[in-house]
Amino acid sequence: MNVKTKNRFSLDKITFAYHSTGNPVFTDLSLTIEEGSALFLLGPNGTGKSTLLKCLAGLLVPQTGAIYLDDKPIAHLGPGELAKKIAYVPQSQVSPFPFLVREIVLMGRAAHLSPFSLPGRKDEAIMEDALQRVGVSDLADRRSEDLSGGEWQLVLIARALAQGTDILLLDEPTSHLDLGNQMKVLDVVGDLTREGITIITATHFPDHALLHASEVVLLKGAKILNRGVPKTVLTPENLETAYGVEVHVVELSEPVNRRVCVPVSGRKEKAT
């Protein structure tokens, strides 16, 4: 029997522009995002990937159109209510104080505490579980300034999980990481998707979408250029249109067994 999947987000013709420029980042954008999706937002710089995530998180408000979360307008939900439904991991965030990792992750419980109250045993248990789920329990008593970039990103994801939401918004979670730490973060994203968490990720890397996306939205020129499953969206033709460079999509055989995107340099090799 087929089980109908519900939409978590519905975007109805939203337009957003920063007042400093006046130029719309995206215009009349409509989109539905299903429960349990691993949706990856792709596109060149300036196409609104990060801006769209902030709109979904309720941090920015579109000038026109509406965003619905579980059929309710986000504009009608207060910050506390949104924080119990959506966890947002920004592109880069540095702690100004040398908090312990366990303290940083415990901050994710703030939405569930009344003013001036302290976290209790239940909150501590949720924090410990979040650390374990992303594989950084061994970092619990490390100070934030002693973490590598990959460790810090995993700690931020653990903090988001401690919020107790089932929607996770990730803004460029691997942009400043080496290959090894990129894979650690992506493996965690894959695990969380299999748990049924709805994850929306903005990224510059089509290969990452080929690894873990159930759906891809390719943005270009303030519009959605294409959307659908990775195999149909991440084609050489679509990628060249989006990024302005020739791209080959290559099937790798065993032991890798996956597709990768290979951009082609426009420079001509000199004969030797």
C-alpha positions in Angstrom: 0.0 0.0 0.0 1.4 3.4 -0.9 1.5 5.9 1.9 0.9 9.5 0.9 3.7 11.8 2.0 2.6 15.2 3.3 4.2 18.5 2.3 6.2 20.2 5.1 6.8 23.4 3.2 4.8 25.1 0.5 6.2 28.2 -1.2 3.6 30.3 -3.1 5.1 32.7 -5.6 7.6 34.3 -3.1 9.8 37.2 -4.1 12.7 38.5 -2.0 15.0 41.5 -2.5 17.5 43.0 -0.1 16.8 46.7 0.5 20.5 47.6 -0.2 20.3 46.5 -3.8 16.6 46.5 -4.6 17.2 43.7 -7.1 15.2 40.5 -6.4 17.2 37.5 -5.4 14.4 35.3 -6.6 11.0 36.1 -8.1 7.6 34.3 -8.0 9.3 31.2 -6.7 6.9 28.3 -5.9 8.0 25.0 -4.4 6.8 22.2 -2.3 9.0 20.1 0.0 7.8 16.8 1.2 8.2 15.2 4.6 11.4 13.2 4.9 13.0 14.8 1.8 16.7 15.3 1.4 16.5 18.3 -0.8 19.7 20.0 -2.1 19.7 23.6 -3.4 22.2 24.2 -6.1 23.2 27.1 -8.3 25.9 29.7 -8.9 26.7 32.4 -6.3 24.0 35.0 -6.0 21.1 32.8 -6.9 19.6 32.9 -3.5 20.3 29.5 -1.9 21.2 30.9 1.5 18.5 33.6 1.3 15.9 30.9 0.6 17.0 28.9 3.6 16.7 32.0 5.8 13.2 32.6 4.4 12.3 28.9 5.3 13.7 29.4 8.8 11.6 32.6 9.3 14.7 34.8 9.6 13.8 36.7 6.4 10.4 37.7 5.2 9.6 37.7 1.4 8.2 40.9 0.0 5.4 39.1 -1.8 4.0 35.6 -1.7 3.7 33.3 1.3 5.5 30.3 2.9 3.5 27.6 4.6 4.8 25.1 7.2 2.5 22.2 7.7 -0.2 24.3 6.0 0.2 27.2 8.4 1.7 30.5 7.2 5.2 30.9 8.7 4.4 34.6 9.2 1.8 33.6 11.8 4.3 31.5 13.8 6.3 33.1 16.6 10.1 32.5 17.0 9.6 30.0 19.9 7.1 28.0 17.9 9.3 27.9 14.8 12.3 26.9 16.9 10.4 23.8 18.0 9.8 22.8 14.4 12.9 24.0 12.4 16.6 23.9 13.2 18.9 26.1 11.2 22.7 25.6 10.9 24.2 28.8 9.4 27.0 28.8 6.9 29.6 30.0 9.4 29.4 30.8 13.0 32.1 31.3 15.5 31.6 31.1 19.3 32.8 34.3 20.9 33.3 32.5 24.2 35.3 29.3 25.0 32.2 27.1 25.7 32.5 23.4 26.2 31.0 21.3 23.3 28.4 19.9 25.7 27.4 23.5 26.6 27.1 24.5 23.0 24.9 21.5 22.2 22.8 22.1 25.3 21.9 25.5 24.0 19.7 23.8 21.4 17.3 23.1 24.3 16.6 26.8 24.8 13.3 26.7 22.9 12.0 24.1 25.3 12.9 26.0 28.5 10.9 28.7 30.2 12.5 32.1 30.9 15.3 31.9 33.6 15.0 28.1 33.9 18.0 25.8 33.7 18.3 22.6 31.6 17.3 19.5 33.5 18.2 15.8 33.3 16.0 15.3 30.3 17.7 18.1 28.5 21.1 16.6 29.4 20.1 13.2 28.1 18.9 14.8 24.8 22.2 16.6 24.5 24.2 13.4 25.0 22.0 11.6 22.4 22.6 14.4 19.9 26.4 14.1 20.4 26.2 10.4 19.9 24.1 10.6 16.8 26.6 12.7 15.0 29.6 10.8 16.4 31.2 13.5 18.5 30.6 12.2 22.1 34.3 12.2 22.6 34.4 16.0 22.1 31.9 16.8 24.8 34.5 18.3 27.2 36.6 20.0 24.6 36.5 23.8 24.3 35.1 25.4 21.1 38.3 27.1 20.1 40.1 23.7 20.1 37.9 22.2 17.4 38.8 21.7 13.8 36.4 23.0 11.1 34.8 19.6 10.6 34.4 19.0 14.3 32.8 22.4 14.7 30.3 21.8 11.9 29.3 18.4 13.5 28.8 20.1 16.8 26.5 22.7 15.2 24.5 19.9 13.7 24.3 18.2 17.1 23.1 21.4 18.6 20.4 21.6 15.9 19.3 18.0 16.7 19.1 18.9 20.4 16.3 21.3 19.5 14.2 18.3 18.9 12.9 19.3 15.5 12.3 17.1 12.5 13.3 19.7 10.0 17.0 20.6 9.5 18.2 23.5 7.3 21.9 23.4 6.4 23.6 26.3 4.8 26.8 25.2 3.0 27.8 22.7 5.7 30.9 21.5 3.9 32.1 24.8 2.2 35.3 25.2 4.3 36.1 21.6 5.1 38.8 19.3 3.7 37.7 16.1 1.9 37.8 13.9 5.0 35.6 16.2 7.0 33.3 16.8 4.1 32.6 13.1 4.0 32.0 12.9 7.8 29.4 15.7 7.6 27.7 14.2 4.5 27.6 10.7 6.1 25.8 12.3 9.1 23.4 14.0 6.7 22.7 10.7 5.1 22.1 9.0 8.4 19.7 11.7 9.5 17.7 11.5 6.3 17.3 7.7 6.8 15.9 8.5 10.2 13.1 10.5 8.5 14.3 14.0 9.2 13.5 16.5 6.5 16.8 18.1 5.5 17.2 21.0 3.1 20.9 21.8 2.2 22.3 24.6 0.3 25.6 23.6 -1.4 28.0 24.5 -4.2 28.9 20.8 -4.8 26.7 18.8 -7.3 28.6 15.7 -6.3 27.2 16.0 -2.7 23.7 16.1 -4.1 24.4 12.9 -6.2 25.5 11.2 -3.0 22.5 12.0 -0.7 19.8 14.0 -2.3 16.3 12.6 -2.9 15.5 15.8 -4.8 17.5 18.7 -6.3 16.5 22.3 -7.0 18.8 24.1 -9.5 18.5 27.9 -9.3 19.6 30.3 -11.9 18.7 33.9 -12.7 16.2 34.4 -9.8 14.2 31.4 -10.9 14.1 27.6 -10.6 16.0 26.3 -13.6 15.1 22.7 -12.9 13.9 20.4 -10.1 13.5 16.7 -9.6 15.5 13.6 -8.7 19.3 14.1 -9.1 19.7 11.9 -12.1 17.3 14.0 -14.2 18.3 17.4 -12.9 22.1 17.0 -12.7 22.7 16.5 -16.4 25.6 18.0 -18.4 23.2 20.3 -20.2 21.5 21.6 -17.0 24.8 22.1 -15.2 26.4 24.0 -18.1 23.3 26.3 -18.3 23.5 26.9 -14.6 27.2 27.4 -14.1 28.4 28.5 -17.6 31.1 25.8 -17.9 31.2 22.5 -19.7 30.5 19.7 -17.3 30.7 15.9 -17.8 28.7 13.5 -15.6 30.7 10.3 -15.3 29.6 6.9 -14.0 32.3 5.4 -11.8 32.4 1.6 -11.6 33.4 -0.6 -8.7 34.4 0.0 -5.9 32.9 3.5 -6.0 29.7 2.8 -8.0 28.3 6.3 -8.3 28.1 9.3 -10.6 30.3 12.4 -10.3 30.4 15.8 -12.0 33.6 16.8 -13.8 33.9 20.5 -14.9 36.1 21.1 -18.0 38.7 23.8 -18.0 38.3 26.4 -20.7 42.1 26.8 -20.9 43.9 25.1 -23.8 46.8 22.8 -22.8 50.1 23.9 -24.4 51.8 21.2 -26.5 55.1 20.1 -25.0 
